[in-house]
Structures are given as structure tokens and as C-alpha cells.
């Protein structure tokens, strides 16, 4: 095989640690119009004035920064390297062959993180800032469990305590992931719990209440507000979280540059928006500032298709402790049916992604609630490429496969980039149930 052919068949594109991005990308200055600001509801206490009690000072500063680039502290860059950054970009040659598609398919390997997902990128940053600010304990929510695990890991490295309120519907079947969080020293409670006022109101009515991310967020916030030594950490939705995650897309841009390619399609799953935003926003910046032509697709579940909801101001949590955010929402107290990809089961979407969706920059697809189609596509990927994705990432894979099959029909040689934001080693029971494995 010639050297040219060997280059064309390259399966793994890597960066050295010296090539690790040194700054996060803040898309706020490049948005097509200013982001609608958070605001207070018409009645009740000011949620905006309470933000400094809820969010870390540095994160709050980053949230509203108009600087396009935010420097990553040197110590945090070192911790990122410890956590396995930069991470490879893979060419899915086996999958392409199995599908018979002329498309070129590339996937980012966020499943290589110590806890198995992209969530560590912001967890490490928030734990770093919390330690710098003098806090002793972090509180948070988690849906699928990936964020709770990531924050527990980050807290342990920073020698901080961690309390996780975990959506009950998932908490009750992911025993091993609960143990993983506990190995890192975290306290883990099923939500709704009887430990907070918000939780108790629901728990006393139904001790088997399945919970939701919105409820768990309220519990994490309420807990932190009662303890001066604690601070709440958020795993998705807000700008500073998406900004920390842009290290994914920035690495991917550099990797595509190395091989002289550029994606026509950028795809990832979307719940609140952190992994989609982290992967897609650097490429979106190219669209907004350089005139690049890219199609963006957010893969969701019909259990919670928030990007097909209403674009309006709504609370980010069930208990109405947060400010109102302008976002696509299904309603902050809407009952959402449990799914195995529970990280996608959230009523609202990131304000940034919502604005871009409203302006026509982002498309979305919502897969059936029973997840059989999604997990069948994930099985095809597993058998072709060998990596086991998290249920949420299975949606990203399903969308990429569907788009590749469209290319098979049209003959188009599109470059498809998709993010695999987590591994599924602790999600086998979910795959077994949906696919009927014995």
C-alpha cells in the first residue's frame, strides 16, 4: 500500500500534550444576536441576587464574560493531562464498510476519561475553582450518573467532599455506578429525597417517585444554600459549563486540520446541552465568523424532546430556585417518562443552543421512547468498532448512522463527525432490557 493510501486509511488522529488547547472558547461574542439574559420571576425573592450564593465566583464571571477566549489555568491543564487529554479522534472505517456508505465517519473518544465521560472536563474545572475559593463540599444533581461520578472524582482529587442527588429512576438500577461514586468518597442520595424541603414534598406523596433532573437540581441547590462551606456545581445548560467542554471541539478541530479534512455534519446527543455544545460550538464559531458550511444535528429522545418544545423563559429546576432562562423547554414541572439514556431526560435546553436552534443553525431528531432503534444502531457500532457507548451516546451514534445511510442512497461523500461522550460499561442492564439480551 502506498504512503498516500496509508494516510487515507488512518484510523486514529492524535494530539500531543503540547498541542492540548490552552484556552476555552466562549461563543457569546460571536452569537448572531445577544443572548437573552436570565431574569427574575414576577413574584418571590430575587433569584439573580442569589446567584453568588449558588455558583462559584469564577464560574459566574465566566458565565457573562464577553471575552472570546478564556485561559485555562496551568494547574488545571496539568490535571487535564492526568485525566487523559488530549483524546483521540477515530475514523470509523469498519463501520463505514459495514454500512456500505461513501461517507467518512469520525468519532471523538470522550469515553476515555477516568470516569467514562466528557463530564470530567467541567467537573475538574469547578472543583479546582471551589478549592481556590475555600469551599469544603460540593453538591450537585445527576441523571444518568455520569455527572455525579465526574464531580465525585474531581472532588476527590481536590480533597473536597461531595454530595450527589441522583434521579431515583436511575439510582435504583445503576448499583455499580453508585458504588463508583462512593469509591471516590461521595454521599449519594436518591432524588426526590427526604433531606430537602423540595424533595420531601414529593417523597412523602410517593416514596417511589421516579424523580427528574429538575427535581435533583433543586435539591442540590437547597442543600448548598444551607451550608456556608458548600457550593453547588452544575453539570450542563449554562455557558460556563459549555465553555469548559469546548476543549472537546477545539481538539477535534486541530485533529481534522492535521488530516486536511473538515466536517460537513456535526452530530451529538443532547439533554441539557453540555456535550453537544462542547463538541459543536467551536465548529459553530467557524460558521458564524468564517462562513463555513456545516450542518449541526442534536439527537434526542421523544421522552424529552426539549428542542421541539417552546422557546420561552422558564425555570431550570422543579423547585423554582433558579432564575428564569430563555430556552427551549417542555415545562419545568412536566412529568417525563424514564428511559435508559436518562441523561437526555431534561425539560430544558441550554440558552445558547436554544438561541442557535431558534435562528435555524441547529437541526434536531427525536428517537422513539422505547430506545430499540437507538440501541440497535449502537449494537451495529459495537460490533464494527468495538467500543461500548453510554446509552446517551447511542443516540449520537444512531443519528450518525442514519446520516451515513442517507449518503449511501445519494452517493454523497460527506464527512460526518460525532461525539461519543461516554462509555456504557455500567449500563449493560439497560442494553440487556431494551434489546432482549439473555
N, C-alpha and C positions, 0 to 999 in steps of 0.2 A: 504493500500500500504506500502511495507517495506521501510526502510530508503534508501536501495540501489536503489530501483525503484524511490523513490522521487529524488534522486541525478541524476539519468539518465534522468529524465523529467524536469530538471532545465531549466527554460526559460530565466532567466536574470543572467548574471555574472557581478558582480560589483567590483570595487576597492574603497578603502577608499581614502580620500585626502592625507593621509600619504603615500599611495602607488603610488601617481602621479609620473611619471618619472621625474627625476631631471636633465636629460641631453638629448639633441637631438643626434640622430645617424647620423654620416657623413660616407657615404658609399665609398667615394673616395679612402681611403687606401685599401679597400677590393675588388675593381673592378678587373676583370680578366686581364685588361691591363690599362695603364694610359689613362685618359680622354683626347681626343684631345683638345688642348687649343683654346680659342677664338682667332681670328686674324683679322687684318685689311684688307679691300679690297685693290686691287692693285692701285686704284686712290682715290683721295679725302683726306680729313682730317682724322687723326687718331681717330678711334672710341675707341680704347683701352685707349689712353691718356685721353679721355673724360669721362671714366667710373667713376672717383671720383666726377665728376660734376653731374652724373646721379644717382648713387647708394649710399646709406648710407655707411659710412666708416666701421662700424661694420659688415654690411651685405657683403661688398666687402671682408673684412678679412675672414669671414666665407666661402665665395664662393670658395676660393682657399686653405682653411685650409687642412692640411694633418692629423689633429687630428681626431681619430675615434669618440671621444665623445666631445661635446660642452656643457658646463654648461649653464643651463637656469638661468638667474638672479633671486634672491629670490623675488624681487618685481614683476617680470613677472609671477613667479609661483603663487603668490597670485592672480594676475589678471586672470590667467588661471582658478583658483578655482572659482572666481567670475563668469567666463564665463561658468561654469558648468562642468569642468573637474575634475576627470576622467568621461568618458561617458560609459554607459553600452554596453555590448555585449549581443545580444539576440539570443536564439535558436529559429528558425522558425518552431516550432512544428506544428502549424496549416497549414503552407504552405507545409511542408513535407507530412502531412496526405492528403491534397487536391491533391497533385501531385502523391501520391502513390509511393514515392521514398524511397529506403533504405538509401539514402544519409542523412547525418546530415548537416543541413544548419544553419550557424551562420552569423548574420549581425551586423555591428558596427553602432552605432546610432549618427553619426555626425549631424543629423537633430535636435539634442537637443541644439545646440548653440543658443545664443541670437538672431542672425540674421538668423538662419536656415541653416547654412552650415559650413563645415570644414574650410572655408577661414579665419575665425577669428584667427586660430592658428598662421598664419604668419602675419596677419594684426596687431594683438596686439603686436607682437614682433617688427615689423617695426615701428609702431607708438611710441613704447617705446624708441627705438634707435634714432628715429628722434627727439623726445623731448630732449633726453640726448645730442644730437649733436647741439641743439639750433635752429632747424628749426621751422617755424611758420605755414607752409602749406604743405600738401601732395597732389600730383597729381597722377592720375592713369587712367587706362582704365578698362572697364568691358564688358563682353559679355552677359552672361545670367543675370547679375546683382548681383549675389551672392558676387563676389569680391568687387564690388563697395560699396555694403551695408556693408560688413565686414570692409572695410577701413574707411568708414564714421563713423561706430560705434567705431572703435579703436581710430580714431582721436578725437572723442567727449570725450572719457574717458581721453585722454592725453591733452585735451584742445587745440587742433590744428585745423586749417581749413583744408578743404578737397575739391578737385575739381575732378570730375569724368567725363571722356569722355566715353559715352555709345554707343555701336554699334546701329545705328539708327533702324535697322530692329527689334530689341528687345525693345529699348527705347520707340518706338511708340505704343506698345501694353501692356507693363507692367506698367500701370499708378500707381498701388498701390505700387509696389516696388520703383518706382521713388519717391513717397511720403515718403516711409520708409527712403530712403537715406536723403531726405530733412529734415525729423524729427530729424535726427542726425546732421543736420546743413550743409550738403554737398551742393555744387553747382554741378548741373548735366546738362551736355550738350549732345545732340545727336551728334554722330560722323558718317561721317565727318561733322565738324562744320565750321563756318566762322571765328573762333577765332585763328586759327593757319595757318601757310603757307601750311603745308601738307594738312590740312583739306579743306582750301579754294580752292585749285586746283581741288579737287574732287567735292566739294559742288557747285561751280559755274557752273560746267558742268551738274550736276544733283542734284537738291535740295532734291530729294527723293532717293539718293544713299543709298543702304541698309547698307553700311559700313562693316567693318570686325574688328576682334581683332587686326590684324596687323596695320590697319589704326589708331585705337584708341590708341594703344601703342605709335605710332609716335606722336600723339597729346599730350599725357600726358608727354612725354619726352621733346618735344619742349616747352611746357608751363613751365615746371620746369626750363629749362635751361635759360629762360628769366628772372627769378625771383630768386635773391640770397637768399631769405628767404624761398624758396620752394625746395622740393626734390621729385623725382619720386619714387614711390613704385610699385613693380611688384608682380602680384598675382600668377604666375606659372613659369614653364620652368627651371629657374636657380637653382643651387644647394642649395643656402641658403634658398630658398622658400621650396623646397622639404624637406630639413633638418628640418625646423621648423614644417613641417607637420608629421614628423616621430613620433611625440608624439602619433599619432593615432595607428600606428602599434606596437609601444612599449607597449602601454596599452593593445592592443589586445593580444600580446604575453603573457603578465602577466595573462590575463584572461583565456587564453587557459591552461596555466600552472596550474591555480587553479583547473581546472576540469579534468586535466590529458589527454587533447586532443591536437592534432596538425593538422593544415590543410593540406590536400592533394592538394587542389586547392585554390588559392588566386585570387580574381576577383575584378576589379573595372572599372568604366568608365574612359576614357582618352581623354582629349582635348590637353592641354599643358603638363599635367603630374603631377600636384601638389597633387591631392587626390589619384591617383593611386600610385605615389611614396611614399606619406606619409603612406599609408596603407601597401604597398607591400615591401618597401625597408628593413625594419627590418627583415622580413622573408627571403628576398633575401640575406641578410647578413649571415643568418644561412646556406643557401645553399652554399655560397661562402667560408665560414670559418669553417663550422661544417659538411659539407657533407649531409645536409638534402635534402630530395627529395620532391620538391614542384613544381606544375605546376602553372604558372602565366598567366592570360589572361586579356588583355586590351580590353574593349568593346567600340567600336567606331561607328560612323555613316558613311555611304557611301557618305555623303555630304562632309566629310573632313577626309578620312582615312589616316591620315598622316603617320602612321606606315607602310603603304603599299606604301609609296612614295619612294623617292630616298635618300640614305644615303650620304649626301654631306654637304659642307659648304654653309650656306645661312644666310641672314639677318633674325632677329627675328621680324622685323617690316616692314610695307609697305614703309615708307619713307627712309629706309636705314640709320637710325640714330644709330643703334646698331652695335656692332662688328659682324663679321661672326661667326656662331656657327656650329659645326659639328653635324648634326642631320638628322633624317628622315624628309623630307619636301615635300610639294606639290608645292612649289614655293611661295616666299613671296609676290608676287603681283597677285597670282592666284585668280580668282573670285570664291567664294564658296557660294553655294545656302543657304539661310536662312532656319533654322529648329527651332523647339520649344526647343530642347535641345541645344541651341546656345552656351553654354559653351564648347561644343565639336567641335565647328566650328573654328579651328585654323590651319594654314598651316603647322606648325612645331611641333615637339615633343621635350621634354626635352633632352639635350645631354646625360645625364646619362641613361635615359630609352632607348634612341636610341642606345647607345653602347651595352646595355644589350640585346636589341632586335637583333642587328646585330650579337651578339655572340650566339644567339639561346636560351637565357634564358626566353624570353617573347613571348608568342603567342598573336595573335590579331584576333578579329572578327569584321566585319563592318556590321551593320544592315541597312536595306533599308531606303532610304531618307524620305519616306512618314511617317515613325515612327509608323505605325499602329501595326506592330508586337511587337515593344518595349512597346508601351503604353497598348496593350492588356495584355502582361505579367505583367506590372505594376498594372493593374486593378486586376489581379488574386492575386497579393501580397497584395494590399489594402484590398481586401475582406477577405483574410485569416489572415493577421497580423494587419490590422487596421491603419497602418501608411501611410501617403501620401508622396511619394518621389518627389523630384525635377525631371524634365524631364531628366536631365543628369544622375541622379541616377537610373532612369528607365532602362537605358542601362546596368548598373551593375546587376540589378535585372533580366533582361531578360537573360543575359548570365548565371547567377547562376541557373535560372530555366531550361534553356536548358541543362546545365551540369547535373542537378539533374535528368532530364528526360532520359538522356543517362544512368545514373546509374540505372534507372528503367528498362531499356532494358537489361543491362548487369548483374544486381544484385549486383553491387559493392557498398559497404557501405563507400563511400568516405566522408571525412569531407570537406565541402565547406565553405569558409569564403569570404564574400563580404561586401564592404563598401557602406553604404547609406550616401552619402556626403552632402545631403541637403534635406530640405522639400519642398513641392510643394504648399504651401498654397496660394502663389501669382501667381501660374501657371495654375489655373483652366481653364482659357480661352483656353490655349494650349491643354489641355486634351479634353476639350469640342469640339474643332475644329477637332482634329485628330480622336477622337473616335465617333464623330457624336452625342454627348450627347445633349439633349434638355432641 
